[in-house]
Amino acid sequence: MRKEFVTSFWQQAYDQLPAGVRAQYLTHMKAAERWELAIGDLIELGSRAKGAVAKLFHTPRAKGA
């Protein structure tokens, strides 16, 4: 059986829905999972970019100052 979702959170949420409404909410839940993963990727990208910029402009402090 193929797994419907990438993350276990969304798979468990889907599995807990009553069988009669699962098909109705499947597309909404898959879209929500895609948004969650995309936002997480954007946050990680921003964090890496911030670190790279900080390394570019880092000036070491003089000893004894």
N, C-alpha and C positions, 0 to 999 in steps of 0.2 A: 504494500500500500504506500502510495506517494504521500509525503508530508505536505499539507496544505500551506503551512506558514514557515517562515524562516526562524522566528523566535518562539521559544516555548511558551512565553506569556500569551501570545495571541492564539497559539494552538490550544492551550488550556481554556482560554476564554471562549473560543469557538466550540470546544467539546462540551462546555458547561451549558451552552444554549439548548433549549428544548429542540428536539429533532424537527419539529414542524416549522420552526422559524430560522433554522440554520441557513438555508439557501437564500432567504431574504436578506440576511445580514452579511453574507460571505464577502460580497464585493466591498462593502463599507469597511469591514474589518481588515481586508487585504490592503485597501487604500490607507487606512490608519497606520498599519504596520509599515508600509512604504514611506509615509510621511515621517514616522518616528525614526526609521533608519536613515533617511535623508538628512533630517535635522541633526542627528547624532554625528553623521559624517561631516556636516558643515561646521559643527562645534569643534570637532577634532582638527579639521583643516585650519580653522581660525586659530586654534591653540598652537598648532605647529608653525603657522605663519608668524604669530606673535613671538614665539621663541626664536625663529630665524632672524627677525628684525632686531630683536634684543641683542642677539649675538653680533650683528653687524655694527651696532652702535655702542657696544660695550667698551667703556674705557677703564682700564685697570687703575686702581687707586695706588698712589705712591705710598711706599712703606714709611711709617713713622708720621704720617700726616693725620 
